[in-house]
């Protein structure tokens, strides 16, 4: 058929994607099949795949389409989703990514395609950015040294547990986890502890440490319920048992709160997601880990350090790499310590962009909005169970819990479903006073005046 008489379907060139694909040519396939003594791909499949699992019937697939048609179909599906405002918290928060970081880091191939900087002489810029991340984490946590990021908060907590076991002088195999740690962190700890032979005890850190022999303790700061605890006594008790203390700390809250290193914590871990990294449907996000100088040779992951080059100038390089790909497996500190360097660089650039004063202002604004929200909820007759908070409230909602969740969904909001009688609400950098007013309306207080609530709200951090 000539092109002038071709059907519209034929003119759509459905094989364009296949033609542009880099892969074996037909002549290559024939040559490889010939070496194997086979005549077709079907014969190869029959010879390789056991008949008990081979499906002879053709797959029930739709007709083929072009790449553009497939993308349009996916966009139609995506547009069916309803994007709600999240107040769930639990380690995931809305944040503003500065456009300069979005354009020049996240969307730059120079950053997102780069691999491990094994050649420091051509990677000084990236190494400096990672060093900035380490410095930021060390400053905020009040600890001596930080690594160049870990996979996420849950696996960072598991790595902290392993670090406690390596460095603790206790002979116990029990690791204590505070019940106010994020639920997903507790589950990762339990999963990782099983093959390691550790016993995990989850409980109230204020009452259940007595009588336990431990090698380590994990605390959440602030707690998953929003409560800010004074952990000095808990840390002292753990140290008396020769146990080490790891604290999973919210990095933004540390712009206002006493850092873990100052109340005696041995290790600090957490997520840097709220430092300019979008939630991204739950990941990826860079975790951090900081600890004492004396623990540096047991710290998982990599550490960027500063050396002097042959000309006497400062030079950055990977100072310590205790992963199993570099040293003997039995000597490695971890075999699951993947870094999230692109996201770590974004977080460090976010801190550089705002500076110390800017980070404190963001933290103060988030906390102030939370105090205003709490005051309004009290005026509406609800019990705010969190006494000292940074950005998260636990509200006693009783029998109205299900009704309130439905009212929130109608208004395009997701609240944390704690249980049948309590609701959690977490605010973040993106929260506005209009959001606070909308939350009040969910709880039946659409006529509350934000200015009046702000005037009567105290500082409860």
N, C-alpha and C positions, 0 to 999 in steps of 0.2 A: 504494500500500500504506500502511495506517495505521501509526502508530508502535507500536501494540499488537501488530501482526502482523509488524513488521520483523525481519529476520534479525539474528543477532548481528554478522555481518560488516558489515551496513549501519549498525549502531549504533556502530561504532568510529570513524566520522567521519574517514576517511583524508584528506580535503581540508582538515582544520583548519589545517595548516601553510600551505597555499596561501592560504586565506582570511585568515590573519593577516599574510601577506607584503605589504610595501609595494612596490608596483610598478604598472605600467600596468593600468588597468581595461579590460574588454572594449570599452567605448565609446571609450576612448582608442586602443586598437588599431585599431578600425574607422575612426576618424577619420584616423589616420596612414596606414593602408593606402589609404583613399580619396584622400588627397592624392597618393599615389604611383600612383594609377590601378590598384590591385590589389584583389582581392577576398578573399584569404586569406593566412595565413602560409606555407602550402605553396607558393602561387604566388610569394611573395617569395623563398623559398629557391630555387625553380627558376630564377628570374631572376638571382639573385646568385651561387649556387654553381655552378662549372663542372661539366658532366655527367661529365667524366672522373674527378672525385673524389667525386661525390655518391653516397652509399650509399642505394639505394632500399629495401633490405630492412630491416624493423624490427630494432632492437637486441635482442640476446638478454638481456633484463633480467629479474630476478625481479619478482614481483608487488609492487605498491606497498605501503608500510607507513606507520604513523604515525611521528612524530618520536620518540616514546618507544620504539617497537619498534626503530627504527634505532639509538638510543643503547644499548639493551640488547644488540643484536647486536655493536656495537663493544666494549662492556664484556666480552662473552664472549670476543671475540678477544684483547683486552688481557690477560685473566686467563690466557691460554694462554702468555704470555711468562714466562720464568724470569728473575728479577732476581738477578744474581750480584754479589758484592762485587768491585769493580774495584781491581786493583793495577797497572794499566797505566801510569798517569802520562802522560808526554808532553804536559804542559800542562793536563791535566784531572784534577781531584782531588775526592774527597769533602769536604764541608764542612758545618758546622752553620749554618743560617740562624736567627739569634735570632728567636723568635716575635714580638717587638715590631717587628722589621723586616719580617717576613713579613706581619703584619697591617696595619701602618701605612704601608708603602712598596709592596711588591710587589703586594699585593691592594687597594691604595687607588686608585680612579679618579682622584683628584687628582694622583697621580704617574704612573700608567700610561697615561692618556689625554692628558697634557699635551704640547703641541708646543713648537717652538723658542721660547724666551722673548724674542720680538722687542719686547715691551712691558715693559721692566724695571720700570716703576712698579707693575705688578701681578704681578711674578714674583720678588720679592726672596727669598722662601724657597727657591725652586728654584735661583736663581743662587747663593745662599749654600751650598747643598748641593753644587753643582758646584765651587764654589771650594774647599770642603773636600776634594773628590776631588783637585783639582789640587795642593793643599797636601800632602796625604798622599803622593801620588806623588813630588813634589819632595823631601820629607823622606826618604823611603825610598831614592830613587835617588841622592841627593846632588847633584842638578843644579838649575839655577836656575829653570827654568820648565817647566810641563807644560800640555798641552791638555786639553780637556774630554772626552776618550776618543775611541777609534777603534773600528772594527768588530770586529776580532779580532786575535790575535797575528800571524797570517800576513800580513794586509794591513797591519798596523802595521809589520812588517819591510820590506814593499815600499815603504811610505811613507818609512821610514828610508833605504832605498837611494836614493830620489829626492831626499831632503833632502841626503844626502851629495853627490850629483852637483851640486846647486845651489850648495852652500856650499864644496865642495872647490876648491882652486886647481890640482889636478892636471889635466892634459890627457888622461889615460887614460880609456877607456870600460869598464874592467874593475872588477868588484865581486867581492870575495873573501868566500866564505861558509864558515865552519868546518864540517867534516863532522859535528861533534857537535851541530849545531843540530837541532831537531825536524824529522823528515822532511817533515811537512806544510808547515812554514815554508819549507824549501828549494824545494819544488815551487811554492809561490806566488811566491817570488822569481824562479824561472826563467820562470814564465808572464808575470809583469809586466815582466821585463827584455826579453823578446823584441820587443814593439812599440816599446819605448823605445830599442832599438839598443844595449843594454848587453851586455857579455860577462860571464857569471857563471862563476867558478872555484870549485869546491867541493873542499876539501882539508884537510890537517892544518895548523892555524894555527901549530904549533910549528916546522914545517920548510919550508913551501911559500911563505912570503911573500917570501923572498929571491929577487931577480931579477925580481919582478913589479912592473910599474907599475900603480898602483891609484888609484881615487878614493874607495874605501870598503871597510870590512871589517865583517862581521857575526859576532859571537861569541855563544855561549849560556852562561848563568851561573846555576846549574850546568849542565853539559852534559846533553844528552838521555840520556847513559849514566850520569848521576849524578855524574860527576867534577867537582870544583871546581878550576879552574886559576887560577894567578896570572897575570893578563893584563897586568901593568904593562909587561913587556918587549915584548909584542906591540903594545900601544898605542903605545909609543915608536917601534918600527920603522915602524908605519903612518904616524905623524905625520912621520917623516923623509922619507917618500915623498909628503908633502902629501895623504895620504889621511885621511879621517875614520873614526872607529870607532863603530859602533852595537853595543850589548849587549842581547840579549834576556834579561832577568833575571826569575827567579821572585820575585814580590813578597814572599811569606812568608819566603823564605830571607834576604831583605835585612834582616829583623829581627835577624839574627845575623851576616851576612857584611858585609865591607867594601862599601859602595855603589859602583856603577860610576863615579860622578862623582869619587870619591876616588882611583881608579887611572887617571884620565885619559880616560875615555870621553866622547865628544862627544854621544852620543844613547843613551837607554835606552828600550827598548820591552818589552812583555810583556802578559800577561793578568792581570786582577784577579778571575778566576773563583773562586779559592779563598778570597776574602774574602766568604764568605757567600752566593755565588750557586750554586744547584744546577747539576749538570752538564748537565741538560736534554737528554740524548741528543746532546751535542756543541755546544750553543749555544741562544740567543745569550749571549755574554759580552762585557763591556767590555774593550777593550784600552787601554793607556796609552802615552803618549809624552812623554818629558822631554828637555830639551836645554839648551844654553847660552843665556844672555840675549841674546847677540849674534845668535843664529839665530831670534829670535822672529818676525821678519817673513817668514820662510820656513817656519815651522812649519805643517803641515796642520791642518785642522779649526778649532775655535773656542777662544778663551781668554776666561774670565770674569775681569774686573778690578774694582778698587775705585775709585770716583770720589767726588766730593763733589756733593751735590745743591744746588738753589737756596737751601736753608735752611742750608747748611753742614754737613749731616749726611752720614756715609758712605753710599754707595749702590753696589750691584752692577750691572754691566751687561756685555754682550758687548763686550769691548774690541777683539778682532781677529777678523775673519772673512774669511779669504783664500780662500774657496771660490768656484768659478766662478759660483754663483748670485748672488753679491754683486758680483763684479768681472769684468772682461773675461776671457774664457776663457784667452787666451794668457798672462795675468798671474797666473792662479790657481795656488796651490801644489799643488792636487790636485783631481781631479774624482771621486775615490773616497775619501771620508774621512768616511763616515757615522759618527755617534756612537752610542753605546749608553748614553744618559744614564740611563735607568731602572736599568740594571745598574750603572752607575758610581755612582749615588746609593746603591744597596744596598751596594756595596763601601766607600764612604766612611762610611756609617752603621755598617757592621760595624767599621771601624777606630775610630770614635768610641765605639761600644758597649764594645769591649774596652780601648781605650786603648793607649798604647805598651807598658806593662808586660804587659798581657794578650796582645798580639800576640807579644811575646818569649817569654812562657810557652808559648803554643801552638807556636811554632817550636821551642823547646827540647824540648817533649814529643815532637813528631814526630821530631826528630833523635835523641833518646834511645832511642825505640822502634826506630829504624832501626839504631842501634849494637847493641842487644840482639839484633835479628834477625840481623845480620851475624855476631855472635859465635856464635850457635847454628848457623848454616850452616857456619861454619868447623869447629866441633866435629864436625859431621856429615861432614866431609871434602870440602866443596865449596870451590872457589876463588872468593872474592869479588874480582872484578877491579877494583872501584872502590876506590881508596885513600883519597881524601878526599871525603866525601859529606855531603849534607844530609838527603835523604829517599829517595834512589833508589840501588839496588844493581844491578850487572851481575854475573851469576853464570855461571861456566863450568860447564855441565851436560853437555857432551859428548854421548855417544850416548843418554843418558837424557832428552834434552830433550822428545821427544814424549810419553814415558811420564809425565813430570812435569806437562806441560800437561793431560793427560787426568786425572791424579789431582787436579789443582786444580779442573777442571771438575766432577768428581764431588762435590767438597766445596763447590760453588757459588762458585768464585773464578775470575777472569780475570787471568792474568799476561801480561806483554808478550812477544810472540813476536819476539825480536830476529833470530834466524836459527836454523839447525839445531843449533847447539851452545851457544847462550847464551840466558839468560832474564833479563828485567828485572823488578824489583819496586819499586814506589813506595808509600810510606806517606803518610798525610795526617791531618788533624785528627780524622777519624772512626775511625781505627785504634785498636784496643784491644789489651791484652796477650793477650786470648783470640784475636784475629786472628793475632798473632805466633805463638802456640802452634799454631794451625791451619796456618799456613804451614810451620812446622817439620814437622808431621805429613805434609804433602805430600812433603817431602824425606826422609821416613823417620825423623824424630826426634820421635815423639809423646811420648817419655818425658823430654824435656829439661825442666829446671827453670828457669823464667823468672828467679827470684831469683838462682840461681847464675850464669846467663848475664849478668845485669845487673851482678853483682859483678865478673865477669872482663872485661866489655866496657870498652874505653877510649873516650875522646872523640876521634873521628876527623874532626871537621869541619875 
